């Protein structure tokens, strides 16, 4: 990090509102210097330390930043992804979140945070009343961590977007939430009124877990974006989700990608969507849907005037690569969710 940037922070340069720190210019001395500068800075609103190289801030850097966040009153967005932060760093950041009243978004993706660190963050969510965006994908979260977050969501009503999935490229560094964790989150959704986006794909959630979430979404009308795919949802889960779609009036985007769904599940979804007037995006790619199921889904589109995006790619050979996009039906709401 250059001395010029540090001076800009210390002097509250109004031109410096967003800062992305390149890893090759960031060492331990810079970590402390940056943290100290943030304690007195009143102009920076966004800080990106997402590090894809060998240099990481680790727990030491997270602790230093946490101390700054206890004092700083202007930073709204901080990205600490890919920094090898463990439970100690998560605990320190959680302590800061109990005090900080301005931060809206924190990204802790692809770190080394386990359930103990997640429990600390969850406790902070019970107190924090301003954070909207929490990213925890590609860590080491199991059902214990998921249950802690679920308990926090019963109290917290400011978090709108929660990311707990695992990306396909980080299979060795993955969250391992099962049906038990899904059930706990479902219980939280009976009470929580703020959550709009929930990503759980590529965990270990089967049709049983999907059924628990689907059941509560019959009464929860706040969630707008749900990712559940990447494991064994199968026809059992697809049928439960289809039944939910007959009652739910809030879900806009639904991904069941890579869920081992066959024609039976596709048929149930097609039937439910004939009467559904809110779902605009459905990802059924990388399943086991053949011509019969695909035909029913395509027929459904002749009746359904809301679904704008249907992804059936990488199913049977006959419909390989098929994605149906109806541009004229893509709403502003859907566009806002397209990259989530």
N, C-alpha and C positions, 0 to 999 in steps of 0.2 A: 504494500500500500504506500502510495507516495505521500511525502510530507505535505504536499499541496492539498490533497484531499482531507487530511487530518486538520489542517489549518482552516479549510472551508467549514468543516464540522464545528470546530471550536469557535469560529467567528460567526456561525449561523448564517452562512451564505444563502440567501433566498433562492439562488439558482440551483442549489443542490437539494433536490427533494427526493430523488431516487438514486440509490447507490448499489451497484453490483461489483463485488470485490473479486478480482481474479486471483486464483489460488497461488499462482507463481510469485505473487508479490505480497503474500500474506504469511507471516510467521508468528511465533508466540509473542514477540514484542509488540507486533501489530495488534494482536488480540486484545492485549491490555490497553494499548493506546486507543483503539477503536472504542472499547467499552467506556473508558474514561471520557472520551469526547462525546459519546452519546448521553452521558449524564448531564451535560450542560447544553447540548444541542436542542434547538427548538424549531428547526426547519425541516429536517429529514422525515419523510413519511413512509418510505419503503426501503428495506435493506435485504439484499440477496447475497447470501453466503453459500448457496448451493454449490457443493464442491465435487466435481467428477474426477479430480486428479488425485495424486498421492498425498497431498497436503490437506489435513483435516483439522478442524478446531477441537474435536473430541470433547471430553467432559470439562477439561480446563477452560477451554474457550467458551463453552456453554455457561459455566458458572460465572465467568466474568461478564458475559452479556446479560445474564439474569440479574446481576447486581445493578447493571445500567437500566434495565427495564423497570426496576422498582422506583426509579427516579424519573426516567424519561416520560414526557407527557405528549409527545407529538407522533411517535412512530406508530403506524397503523398496520404495517405488514412486514413480517420477517420470515425469510426462507432459510432454514438451516438443514435442508436435505443433504444427504450424502456426506455426512461429517463424522461418522463413527461415534456419535453421541450414545452413551449408555445410560443406565438408570440414575447414576449420580448427576449427570447433566440434566436429565429429565426432571429429577427432583428439584434441582435448583430453579429451573424454568417454571416449574409448578408453583414454587414459592413466590416467584415474581408475578405470576398470573393472579395470585390471590390479592396482590396490591395494585398492579397496573390497571388503569381504568380507560386506556385509550387504544390498546392493541386490538385489532379486529381479526387478524389472520396470522396463524403460525403453522409453518410447514416443517414437519419433522420426518419426512419420508426417507426411507432407505437408510436408517440408522441402526443402532444395535440395542434399541430399547425393548426391555422385556416387561413382564406383567407388573413387577414392582414399580418400575418407572411409570407405567400407564396408570397404576393405582394412584400415584401421587398427582398425576395430571388430572385424573378423574375427581379427586378431592378438590382440586383447584376450580374445576368447573362448577362445583356446588356453590362456590363463593363468587367467582367471576361473573359479571353481568354485561360484558361488552364483546367478548370473543364470538365471532360468527363462523369462522372457518378453521377447522382442525384437520390436519393431514398426518396420518400415522401409517400409511401403507408401507409395505416392505420393511417391517420390523420383526420382532419375535413375540407377537401377541397371541395368547391362547384364550381359552374360554374364561380364565380368571380375569384377564384384562378386559375382555369384552363385557363381563358381568359388572366390573367396576365402572366402566363407561356407561353401561345401561342404568345403573343406579344413579349416576350423576345426571343422566338425561331426564330422570323423573323429577329432578329439582331444577335443572338448568333449562331456561326457555329463551336462550339467545343463540345457541349453536344452530346454524342453518345448513351447514355442509360438513359431513363427516366421512373421511376416507379411511377404510380399514382393509382394503383389498391387498392382493399381491399381484404384481405385474408378471407377465409371462416370461420376462427376461431376468427375473430375480427369484427363480424357483428355490435356490439354495438359501436365500434370505427372505423368509416368508412368514406371514401371519398364519396361524393354524387354528382358526375359529371353527368350531364344529356346530352341530345342531343345538347343543346346550347353550352356546354363546348366542346363536341366532334366536333361541327362545327367550333369553334374557333381554335381548334388544327389542324383541316383539312386545314383551311386557312393558318396556319403557315407552314404546310408541302408543300404548293405550293412554298414557298420561301426557307425554310431551306434545307441545303444540307449535314448536318452532322448526324442527328438522325438515328440510326440504330435499336434501340429497344424501343418500346412504350407499356407499360402495362396499360390497362384500365378495366380489368375484375372486375366484381362484383360492378360496379357503377350502374347508372340508364340510360344506353345508350340503346335505342331501335333500330329498323330497320332504322329509319330516320337518327339517328346519324351514324349508320354503313354505310348508303348510302353516307353520306357526306365524310366520310373517304375513302370509296372505290373509289369514283369519283376522288379524288385527287391522289390516288395511281396508277391511270392510267398514270400519268405523273411523279410522284415522283419515282425515281429509286434508292433511298438510303436506305429506310426502309427495314430491313431484318427480324425483329421479331415483331409480332403484337398479342397482347392478347385483345380480345374484348368480350369474353363471360361473362356468369354469370347473364344475365338479359334477356330482351325480344327482342333479335335480330330477331328471328322468320324467316319464309321463305322469307319475304320481304327483310330483311337485307342480308340473305344468297344469294339470287339471285343477289343483287347488288354487293356483294363480288365476286360471281362467274363471273359476267361480267368483273369486274376489273382484275381477274386472266387471262383473255384472252389477256390483254395488258401489265400488270406489268411483269417486268423481274428481280426484285430484291428480292422479298419476299421469304424467306427460311422457316420460321416457323410461323404458323398461328393457334391460338387457338380460337375456337368458343364454348368452353365447356359450357354446361348449358345454352343454348340460345333459347330453345324451338323450335328448327328447326325440321321440319317434312320431309316426303319423298320428297315433292316438292322442298324444299331447297337443300336436299341431291342430287336430280337429277340434279339440276342446277350446283352444285359444281362438280359433276362427269363429266358432259359434258364439263365444262370449263377446267378441269384438263387433259382431253385427249390430249390437245394441249399445256399445260403448261410445261415448261422445267426447272423451277427454284424452285418451292415449294417442300420441302423435308419432312416437318412435318405438319400434320393436325390433330388437336384434335377436334373431334366431339362427345366426350363423354357426357353423362348426357343430351341428347336431346330426341326427340320423334321420332327418325328414326326407321321405321319398316323394314320388310324383303325386300320390294320393293326398298327402298332407299339404304339399305345396299348392295343389289345385284348389283345395278348400280355402286356403289363405288368400289366394289370388281372387277367388270368387267373392270372398268377404269384402274385398276392396271395391267391388261394384256396388255394394250397399253402404259400407262405412265411408263417411265423408270427412273423417277427421284424421285417420292414420296417414301420415305424410311420408313415412320412411319405414320400409320393411326389408330387413336384411336376411336373405336366405342363402347366402353364399357358403360354400364349402359344406354342403349337405350331400345329397345323392349326386351321382354323375350327371344326371339329366338337368339338374338345376344349379350345377356348379357355377359359382360366381354371380348369381343373380341377386341384385339389389334393386328394389323398386322404390323410386323416389318421385313423389308428386310435389314438385316445387311450388305449385300454386297453393298448396295446403300447409306449407311450413309457416307456422305462426312466429311472432316475435318471441313468445315464451320458449318455444322449441329452440330457436336460434340461440337463445341465451344459455341453453343447456347442452348445446351440441358438442362442446369441447370438454364436458365433465364426464 
